[in-house]
């Protein structure tokens, strides 16, 4: 029997909770047998930042990146190991770059999705470049910010074209707020986007071939934003939200991403879907945290055991051919995109692999989350995040939500 040991590199910033959980679950999972009888074992390692030769061979087979969207040195290392060494990356560094959302809006509008009316406006303040004054004087056209806002219609949002974590986002209700937000934007390049009077806000977290759609409440504190609600969308709207998330990720070759959509009167409007570092914190995901860790383990193991190869070619023409097909309805186009996305993620093969090779993972994760080691991680995480006077409250809060997950998961497995 052939034995292979795979090293998974974790490129991290300040996170400690999910990397500890991911490593623990992989250790408890143990070796996995491939379809050819080969045995595969897995190690994780925190990646350090240091000089690298462009010809040096990395020791990692797969890298989960949570840092390079803002840290340029590891970003360039990721490009190198992806292009030169075939290291599998969950997100393409060539399309994510620094969380640039503008191209994502353009692509999804091109494919016919219901992106709200969006306008990109020039910088408020001159950028720091010696050629700016001449270029601006010769070529920059004056524009009427108020007229643009009136055409879009109030309320609207002003947000950076490359933002993340709600940085620089303002809800604009009138001209005074419009000018105050634009004045404050400085050298940030901003979108103006029509606000949607929505019934429900859905955030879908996608990891590989799996997607979890969660009810999101952005106006609440972070620990309350993800509501445990399994029936907040109709079956039709839920399927559309999942299809949109899968489409976005397959189109850009992203495999660890979240997508935000607004649902109003049965219509689904994607508003934000380029998140290079999607939220997987225990303190915010709570009930959904075990699912996220399980999905991350399953996808990385599937990719390594089956020898999945990353695709650097976006193959956008395949999607645009559907978009340009005359006579196709929106629903028919979305179904076509979903088929392409499922093909990219090899969804059927992934599901078969999990059923045959990872059937015991559900029990592994359930036993761990219900036990003292997970509780220790929960306590340690809360103490690192919250001030001392709030810690006991949040420990109790998270224990309650994770106990609910243990109860629901136990019932699900018993009924299976």
C-alpha positions as CSV (number, residue, x, y, z in Angstrom):
1,X,0.0,0.0,0.0
2,X,1.4,3.4,-1.0
3,X,1.5,5.9,2.0
4,X,1.6,9.6,1.3
5,X,1.9,12.4,3.9
6,X,0.5,15.8,2.9
7,X,1.5,19.1,4.5
8,X,-1.2,21.8,4.6
9,X,0.2,25.3,5.1
10,X,-1.9,27.8,7.0
11,X,-1.1,31.4,6.0
12,X,-2.6,33.4,8.9
13,X,-3.0,36.8,10.5
14,X,-4.4,37.1,14.0
15,X,-6.6,34.0,14.0
16,X,-6.2,31.2,16.5
17,X,-9.7,29.6,16.9
18,X,-10.4,28.0,13.5
19,X,-6.8,26.9,12.8
20,X,-6.7,25.1,16.1
21,X,-10.1,23.5,15.3
22,X,-9.1,22.5,11.8
23,X,-5.8,20.9,13.0
24,X,-7.6,19.1,15.8
25,X,-10.2,17.6,13.5
26,X,-7.6,16.5,11.0
27,X,-5.7,14.8,13.8
28,X,-8.8,13.0,15.0
29,X,-9.8,12.0,11.5
30,X,-6.6,10.0,11.0
31,X,-5.4,8.6,7.6
32,X,-7.7,8.4,4.7
33,X,-7.7,5.7,2.0
34,X,-7.9,6.7,-1.6
35,X,-9.9,4.9,-4.3
36,X,-6.7,3.1,-5.4
37,X,-6.0,1.7,-1.9
38,X,-3.3,4.3,-1.2
39,X,-3.2,5.8,2.4
40,X,-3.0,9.5,3.0
41,X,-2.1,11.3,6.2
42,X,-2.2,15.0,6.9
43,X,-0.1,17.6,8.8
44,X,-0.7,21.3,9.2
45,X,1.9,24.0,9.6
46,X,1.8,27.7,10.2
47,X,3.6,29.5,7.3
48,X,6.2,32.1,8.2
49,X,7.0,35.2,6.2
50,X,10.6,35.3,4.9
51,X,12.7,35.8,1.8
52,X,12.1,33.2,-0.9
53,X,13.9,32.2,-4.0
54,X,11.7,32.1,-7.1
55,X,13.2,28.7,-7.8
56,X,12.8,27.2,-4.3
57,X,10.4,24.3,-4.0
58,X,7.8,24.7,-1.3
59,X,7.1,21.8,1.1
60,X,3.3,22.4,1.1
61,X,0.8,20.5,-1.0
62,X,-2.1,22.8,-0.2
63,X,-2.3,26.3,1.3
64,X,-5.2,27.9,3.1
65,X,-4.6,31.7,2.7
66,X,-6.1,34.2,5.2
67,X,-3.4,36.9,4.9
68,X,-2.4,37.8,1.4
69,X,-5.4,40.0,0.7
70,X,-3.6,42.8,2.5
71,X,0.0,41.5,2.9
72,X,1.8,41.8,-0.4
73,X,4.9,39.7,0.3
74,X,3.0,36.4,0.9
75,X,0.7,37.3,-1.9
76,X,3.6,37.2,-4.3
77,X,4.8,33.9,-2.8
78,X,1.3,32.4,-3.4
79,X,1.4,33.5,-7.1
80,X,4.8,31.8,-7.4
81,X,3.9,28.5,-5.7
82,X,0.7,28.3,-7.6
83,X,2.1,29.1,-11.1
84,X,5.5,27.4,-10.7
85,X,5.0,24.5,-8.2
86,X,1.4,23.4,-8.6
87,X,0.6,24.1,-4.9
88,X,-3.2,23.9,-4.5
89,X,-4.7,27.1,-3.2
90,X,-8.3,27.4,-2.1
91,X,-8.5,30.9,-3.6
92,X,-6.7,32.0,-6.8
93,X,-4.3,34.9,-5.9
94,X,-4.6,36.1,-9.5
95,X,-8.2,37.0,-9.2
96,X,-8.6,37.9,-5.5
97,X,-5.7,40.3,-5.2
98,X,-6.7,42.8,-2.5
99,X,-10.4,42.0,-2.3
100,X,-11.2,44.1,-5.4
101,X,-14.9,43.9,-5.7
102,X,-15.3,46.0,-8.9
103,X,-14.4,43.3,-11.3
104,X,-16.8,40.9,-9.5
105,X,-19.7,43.4,-9.9
106,X,-18.8,43.8,-13.6
107,X,-18.6,40.0,-14.2
108,X,-21.9,39.3,-12.5
109,X,-23.7,42.1,-14.3
110,X,-22.3,40.7,-17.6
111,X,-23.8,37.4,-16.7
112,X,-27.2,38.9,-16.1
113,X,-27.5,38.8,-12.3
114,X,-29.6,41.4,-10.5
115,X,-26.8,43.5,-9.1
116,X,-28.3,46.9,-7.9
117,X,-27.5,50.0,-10.0
118,X,-23.8,50.8,-9.3
119,X,-21.6,53.8,-10.3
120,X,-17.9,54.2,-9.7
121,X,-16.9,57.8,-8.9
122,X,-13.4,59.3,-9.0
123,X,-11.2,59.9,-5.9
124,X,-12.3,62.8,-3.7
125,X,-8.7,63.8,-3.0
126,X,-5.8,63.8,-5.4
127,X,-3.7,60.6,-5.3
128,X,0.0,60.8,-4.4
129,X,1.5,60.8,-7.9
130,X,3.6,63.6,-9.5
131,X,1.7,63.2,-12.7
132,X,-1.8,63.5,-11.2
133,X,-2.1,67.3,-11.5
134,X,-1.3,67.4,-15.2
135,X,-3.4,64.4,-16.0
136,X,-6.4,65.6,-14.0
137,X,-6.3,69.1,-15.5
138,X,-6.1,67.7,-19.0
139,X,-8.4,64.7,-18.9
140,X,-10.6,64.6,-15.7
141,X,-14.2,65.6,-16.5
142,X,-16.1,67.6,-13.9
143,X,-19.2,65.7,-12.7
144,X,-22.3,66.3,-10.6
145,X,-22.3,64.0,-7.6
146,X,-25.8,65.1,-6.6
147,X,-27.1,64.3,-10.1
148,X,-25.6,60.8,-10.0
149,X,-27.2,60.1,-6.6
150,X,-30.5,61.5,-7.8
151,X,-30.4,59.2,-10.8
152,X,-29.6,56.1,-8.7
153,X,-32.2,57.2,-6.1
154,X,-32.0,57.5,-2.3
155,X,-31.3,55.6,-0.2
156,X,-28.0,54.3,-1.5
157,X,-24.7,53.0,-0.2
158,X,-21.2,54.5,-0.7
159,X,-18.5,51.8,-0.3
160,X,-14.9,51.3,-1.4
161,X,-14.5,49.4,-4.6
162,X,-12.0,47.1,-2.8
163,X,-13.4,47.2,0.7
164,X,-13.8,44.5,3.3
165,X,-15.2,44.1,6.8
166,X,-17.6,47.0,6.1
167,X,-14.6,49.4,5.9
168,X,-15.8,52.8,4.7
169,X,-19.4,51.8,4.0
170,X,-22.0,54.5,4.5
171,X,-25.8,54.4,4.1
172,X,-26.7,57.6,2.3
173,X,-30.2,59.1,2.8
174,X,-29.8,62.6,1.4
175,X,-27.4,65.1,-0.2
176,X,-25.8,66.2,3.0
177,X,-24.9,62.6,4.0
178,X,-23.7,62.0,0.4
179,X,-21.2,64.9,0.5
180,X,-20.1,64.1,4.0
181,X,-19.3,60.5,3.1
182,X,-17.6,61.5,-0.1
183,X,-15.5,64.2,1.6
184,X,-14.4,61.5,4.2
185,X,-13.5,59.0,1.5
186,X,-10.2,60.8,0.7
187,X,-8.1,58.7,-1.7
188,X,-10.5,55.7,-1.5
189,X,-12.1,54.9,-4.8
190,X,-15.8,54.6,-4.1
191,X,-18.9,52.9,-5.6
192,X,-22.4,54.4,-5.2
193,X,-24.9,51.6,-5.1
194,X,-28.7,51.6,-5.0
195,X,-30.0,50.4,-1.6
196,X,-32.5,47.6,-1.7
197,X,-35.5,47.6,0.6
198,X,-35.0,43.9,1.5
199,X,-37.1,41.4,3.4
200,X,-34.1,39.3,4.5
201,X,-30.3,39.4,4.3
202,X,-28.6,36.1,3.4
203,X,-24.9,35.4,3.8
204,X,-23.8,32.2,2.1
205,X,-20.4,30.8,3.2
206,X,-18.9,28.5,0.5
207,X,-16.0,26.1,1.1
208,X,-15.2,24.0,-1.9
209,X,-18.4,22.3,-3.2
210,X,-20.5,23.1,-0.1
211,X,-22.4,26.2,0.8
212,X,-24.2,27.2,4.0
213,X,-26.8,30.0,3.7
214,X,-27.3,31.8,6.9
215,X,-29.7,34.6,8.0
216,X,-27.5,37.6,8.6
217,X,-28.5,40.6,10.7
218,X,-25.9,43.3,9.9
219,X,-27.3,45.9,12.3
220,X,-26.8,43.7,15.4
221,X,-23.6,43.1,17.4
222,X,-21.3,40.5,15.7
223,X,-22.2,37.7,18.1
224,X,-25.9,38.1,17.1
225,X,-25.6,38.7,13.4
226,X,-25.8,35.0,12.3
227,X,-29.3,33.9,13.4
228,X,-30.0,30.2,13.8
229,X,-33.0,30.0,11.4
230,X,-33.4,27.1,9.0
231,X,-36.5,28.3,7.2
232,X,-36.0,32.0,6.5
233,X,-35.9,31.6,2.7
234,X,-38.3,29.8,0.4
235,X,-36.9,26.8,-1.4
236,X,-36.7,28.7,-4.6
237,X,-34.9,31.7,-3.2
238,X,-32.6,29.4,-1.2
239,X,-31.6,27.5,-4.3
240,X,-31.0,30.8,-6.2
241,X,-28.7,32.1,-3.4
242,X,-26.7,28.9,-3.4
243,X,-26.4,28.9,-7.2
244,X,-25.2,32.6,-7.2
245,X,-22.6,31.8,-4.6
246,X,-21.4,28.7,-6.6
247,X,-21.3,30.7,-9.8
248,X,-19.2,33.5,-8.3
249,X,-16.7,31.1,-6.8
250,X,-16.4,28.9,-9.9
251,X,-16.1,31.9,-12.2
252,X,-13.2,33.4,-10.3
253,X,-11.8,30.0,-9.0
254,X,-12.5,30.9,-5.4
255,X,-13.0,28.0,-3.0
256,X,-13.2,29.8,0.4
257,X,-15.5,32.8,0.1
258,X,-18.7,34.3,1.3
259,X,-21.5,36.0,-0.7
260,X,-24.1,38.5,0.5
261,X,-27.5,38.7,-1.1
262,X,-30.6,40.6,-0.4
263,X,-34.0,39.0,-0.9
264,X,-36.9,41.3,-1.6
265,X,-40.3,40.0,-2.7
266,X,-38.8,36.8,-4.0
267,X,-36.1,38.6,-6.0
268,X,-32.5,37.8,-5.1
269,X,-29.9,40.7,-5.4
270,X,-26.2,39.9,-4.9
271,X,-24.5,42.9,-3.3
272,X,-21.1,41.6,-2.0
273,X,-19.3,38.5,-3.1
274,X,-15.5,39.0,-3.0
275,X,-14.4,38.2,0.5
276,X,-10.8,36.9,0.6
277,X,-11.0,36.3,4.3
278,X,-14.6,35.2,5.0
279,X,-15.7,35.1,8.6
280,X,-15.2,31.7,10.2
281,X,-14.6,32.9,13.8
282,X,-16.1,30.7,16.5
283,X,-17.4,33.8,18.3
284,X,-19.5,35.0,15.3
285,X,-20.4,31.7,13.5
286,X,-21.1,29.8,16.8
287,X,-23.8,27.3,15.7
288,X,-22.4,27.1,12.2
289,X,-18.8,26.8,13.2
290,X,-18.7,23.0,13.3
291,X,-20.1,22.8,9.8
292,X,-17.5,25.3,8.5
293,X,-14.6,23.3,10.0
294,X,-16.0,20.0,8.8
295,X,-16.4,21.4,5.2
296,X,-12.9,22.8,5.3
297,X,-11.5,19.5,6.3
298,X,-13.5,17.6,3.7
299,X,-12.6,19.8,0.9
300,X,-8.8,19.9,1.6
301,X,-8.7,16.1,2.1
302,X,-10.7,15.6,-1.1
303,X,-8.4,17.9,-3.1
304,X,-5.2,16.2,-1.8
305,X,-6.3,12.5,-1.9
306,X,-7.8,12.8,-5.4
307,X,-4.9,14.9,-6.8
308,X,-7.2,17.7,-7.8
309,X,-5.3,20.3,-9.8
310,X,-5.9,24.1,-9.6
311,X,-7.1,25.8,-12.8
312,X,-5.5,29.1,-13.5
313,X,-7.5,29.7,-16.7
314,X,-10.8,31.3,-15.8
315,X,-12.6,30.0,-19.0
316,X,-14.9,33.0,-18.9
317,X,-16.1,32.4,-22.5
318,X,-18.0,29.3,-21.3
319,X,-20.1,31.6,-18.9
320,X,-20.4,34.4,-21.4
321,X,-21.8,32.0,-24.0
322,X,-24.7,31.2,-21.7
323,X,-25.1,34.9,-20.9
324,X,-25.4,35.8,-24.6
325,X,-27.6,32.9,-25.6
326,X,-30.7,34.5,-27.2
327,X,-34.1,33.5,-25.8
328,X,-32.8,32.0,-22.6
329,X,-34.6,33.1,-19.4
330,X,-32.8,34.3,-16.3
331,X,-33.8,31.0,-14.6
332,X,-32.4,28.9,-17.6
333,X,-29.1,30.9,-17.5
334,X,-28.8,30.4,-13.8
335,X,-29.2,26.7,-14.2
336,X,-26.6,26.7,-16.9
337,X,-24.2,28.6,-14.7
338,X,-24.9,26.2,-11.8
339,X,-24.0,23.2,-14.1
340,X,-20.7,24.8,-15.0
341,X,-20.0,25.6,-11.3
342,X,-20.8,22.0,-10.2
343,X,-18.5,20.8,-13.0
344,X,-15.7,23.0,-11.7
345,X,-16.2,21.8,-8.1
346,X,-16.6,18.2,-9.3
347,X,-19.6,18.2,-7.0
348,X,-20.9,14.7,-7.7
349,X,-17.4,13.1,-7.3
350,X,-16.9,15.1,-4.1
351,X,-20.1,13.9,-2.6
352,X,-19.3,10.3,-3.5
353,X,-15.8,10.7,-2.0
354,X,-17.2,12.0,1.3
355,X,-19.7,9.2,1.5
356,X,-17.1,6.5,0.8
357,X,-14.0,7.9,2.5
358,X,-15.2,10.4,5.1
359,X,-18.4,8.8,6.4
360,X,-17.0,8.8,10.0
361,X,-16.2,12.5,10.0
362,X,-19.6,13.5,11.2
363,X,-19.2,11.3,14.4
364,X,-15.6,12.6,14.9
365,X,-16.7,16.2,14.9
366,X,-19.8,15.6,17.0
367,X,-17.8,13.8,19.7
368,X,-15.3,16.6,19.7
369,X,-17.7,19.5,19.9
370,X,-19.7,17.7,22.7
371,X,-16.5,17.1,24.7
372,X,-14.2,19.0,27.1
373,X,-11.5,19.8,24.5
374,X,-13.9,21.9,22.4
375,X,-15.2,23.6,25.5
376,X,-11.6,24.5,26.4
377,X,-11.1,26.0,22.9
378,X,-14.4,28.0,23.3
379,X,-13.2,29.4,26.7
380,X,-9.8,30.2,25.4
381,X,-11.2,32.0,22.4
382,X,-13.7,34.1,24.4
383,X,-10.9,35.2,26.8
384,X,-8.8,36.3,23.9
385,X,-11.6,38.3,22.3
386,X,-13.8,39.9,25.0
387,X,-12.9,42.1,28.0
388,X,-12.8,40.2,31.4
389,X,-16.2,41.6,32.6
390,X,-18.0,40.1,29.6
391,X,-16.3,36.8,29.3
392,X,-18.7,34.7,31.5
393,X,-21.7,36.0,29.6
394,X,-20.2,35.1,26.2
395,X,-19.0,31.7,27.4
396,X,-22.6,30.9,28.4
397,X,-23.9,32.4,25.2
398,X,-21.7,30.3,22.9
399,X,-22.1,27.1,25.0
400,X,-25.8,27.4,24.6
401,X,-25.6,27.8,20.8
402,X,-23.1,24.9,20.4
403,X,-25.2,22.7,22.7
404,X,-28.1,23.4,20.3
405,X,-25.9,22.3,17.4
406,X,-24.9,19.1,19.3
407,X,-28.6,18.3,19.8
408,X,-29.6,19.0,16.2
409,X,-26.6,17.1,14.8
410,X,-27.2,14.1,17.1
411,X,-30.9,14.0,15.9
412,X,-29.8,14.3,12.2
413,X,-27.3,11.5,12.5
414,X,-29.8,9.3,14.4
415,X,-32.3,9.7,11.6
416,X,-29.9,9.1,8.8
